[in-house]
Amino acid sequence: MFRLKMVQVDVFTDRALTGNSLAVFLDGRGLSTEQMQALAREMNLSETTFILPRDAATEKVRGVRVRIFTVQEELPFAGHPTLGTAFVLHGQTGSDEVRLNEVRLDLDAGTIPVNFTADSGDGRSRKDSPRVAFGEMRQKDPEFGVTHDVQAVASLTNVSAADFDDSVPIQTVSTGLPYTIATLRSLRMLQNLRLDMARASEYLARSGGKFFYFVCRETVNPKARLHARMIFYGGDDPATGSAAGCCSAWMVANAVAASDEQVLIEQGLEVHRPSSIFVRATKRDNQIVNVRVGGNCVEVLRAEVAIEI
């Protein structure tokens, strides 16, 4: 019998039982890829991560090795698992001085640094809440892919081409995982959106995207810049940090946000898991760089899983 310690956290929220849940296994050494995938199916969350500890010298140079799994597949990068896993690692240190330092994760997509502070994204202090922390990851510089015909994208949904905002392009962007960003005109349309998953997957496979990220400028929270939905594997993802990074780059490129302006993306309201994702990116010499995605995390539970190997 093999016993595995795990921590479950809620990411992109400062309140338990909201945001996007993540299961983090603290030591996945000895597990095969098939066993990791089976455990991810058992957790039945958007993603599950496995920390693979190495010697201190290697981790200092390359970061802590982490693998990310959805219920169906392993991903090279994903935002809320990166932030949530870094939160668990930074919480394992004993002193506040160390706890505020940078945590670096070695993912299949490369090394991603995450910096933690005692303040939330909206400026409120979290010094008196040790179970909550605000972290901000710096994602890879964006790669801008193809722009899409609005009629082709509309044909995959229950809305018409006229329901899309034609002032900005539908475009695929990647900061480690490619998302196709499409903007609808109203919150009601976005809330009622339905996506033909089979046809959408075929379309994305042909055009170089992994998932769609649908947004609109009308929001529930007046402080938010965008309301977002990411529909995958037949359901809504409560918070998609990798897509939010792509969206941040897309916003700055299309003057929806200014260079280095931190803006809030709200997500997850349709599935009663409200999430707050803080994003910003830099425009420098007509290039978009320094993509940062932040949010609060809160620990929900600790457990031990026993399996036979």
C-alpha positions, -999 to +999 in steps of 0.1 A: +000+000+000+013+034-011+003+064+010+003+099-007-002+132+011-023+158-007-036+193-002-067+207-018-068+245-024-092+269-040-074+292-065-083+327-077-103+334-046-099+344-010-129+324+002-131+287+005-156+268-016-153+293-044-127+298-072-111+268-089-103+237-068-069+220-072-056+188-057-018+189-050+001+157-043+031+166-023+054+138-035+046+119-067+079+101-070+073+064-077+040+070-095+037+061-132+021+085-157-009+061-158-013+062-120-011+100-120-038+101-146-060+077-126-056+098-095-066+129-114-097+111-125-103+101-089-100+137-077-124+147-105-113+184-104-103+207-133-067+197-126-045+178-103-008+183-098+021+161-087+052+176-070+084+156-078+110+167-053+146+169-063+179+179-047+181+215-035+208+224-060+187+213-090+156+230-077+175+262-071+185+263-108+155+248-125+127+251-100+105+224-084+094+198-109+056+196-112+033+177-136-003+188-144-032+165-152-068+171-161-093+143-158-085+134-194-049+143-202-016+158-191-010+195-199+023+212-204+010+243-186-021+256-169-026+287-148-046+278-117-025+246-111+007+266-113-005+293-089-021+267-065+009+244-064+032+273-058+009+284-029+012+250-013+050+250-017+054+285-003+032+276+027+055+247+036+082+272+047+083+282+083+090+319+083+072+349+068+105+361+054+109+330+033+072+327+027+071+360+007+099+348-017+096+336-052+086+300-059+097+286-093+080+256-109+097+235-135+068+225-159+068+208-192+063+243-208+094+257-190+102+273-157+074+296-143+082+320-114+054+328-089+058+357-064+038+359-032+029+390-012+009+397+019-016+418+000-045+407-022-049+419-057-074+446-046-049+460-021-063+444+011-038+430+035-037+392+041-011+393+069-037+381+095-049+352+072-021+326+069-044+302+050-048+329+022-021+343+000-019+364-032+005+351-058+014+364-093+030+342-119+050+355-149+040+335-179+060+330-211+060+358-237+029+354-259+028+340-293+000+355-314-016+330-338-042+332-365-072+354-365-106+337-371-136+343-393-165+352-370-190+332-390-169+301-386-167+305-349-204+315-345-214+283-364-199+263-334-222+280-309-259+289-304-254+326-312-250+345-345-221+363-360-238+396-353-236+387-315-198+389-316-180+422-309-164+431-343-142+459-328-116+433-317-103+402-335-111+366-326-075+354-323-055+324-309-028+334-284-004+312-264+017+317-233+023+280-230-011+267-240-030+282-270-065+297-265-088+312-291-102+344-276-136+355-288-156+385-276-194+386-273-214+418-272-234+412-240-233+394-207-266+377-214-253+362-246-222+350-228-241+335-199-264+316-223-237+305-246-236+269-257-207+253-275-207+222-298-178+205-281-171+179-308-171+204-337-152+230-317-125+205-309-122+196-346-121+233-355-094+241-329-073+211-340-072+225-375-066+261-365-039+256-338-059+263-306-065+241-276-096+257-261-119+287-267-120+315-241-151+336-245-153+371-230-174+402-229-169+437-216-202+438-196-195+424-162-213+415-129-186+431-108-182+468-119-145+466-110-139+438-135-128+446-171-140+414-186-164+385-178-151+352-191-162+316-197-140+287-207-160+256-216-141+224-218-147+186-214-184+195-215-185+219-186-174+254-173-139+259-159-143+281-128-110+300-135-085+296-163-052+313-154-034+302-186-062+316-207-063+348-187-026+353-195-033+349-232-062+373-228-041+398-210-017+399-239-046+401-263-061+430-243-030+451-244-024+443-281-059+455-289-061+485-265-087+469-242-061+474-214-031+497-212+004+485-209+012+474-174-024+482-162-036+455-138-072+446-146-096+421-132-112+392-151-142+376-135-150+339-142-169+310-128-202+327-119-222+304-141-211+274-121-214+292-087-176+293-082-169+330-085-132+337-094-111+368-095-081+368-119-058+398-119-038+402-151-014+427-167+011+427-196+037+451-210+038+466-245+074+473-254+086+482-289+053+469-304+059+436-286+038+422-258+060+408-230+060+403-192+026+387-189+015+383-153-015+365-138-023+368-101-049+358-076-056+347-041-054+311-029-069+294+002-063+260+016-094+238+020-083+204+032-054+180+038-057+143+033-038+110+027-047+088-002-039+051-001-034+031-033-018-002-042+011-002-066 
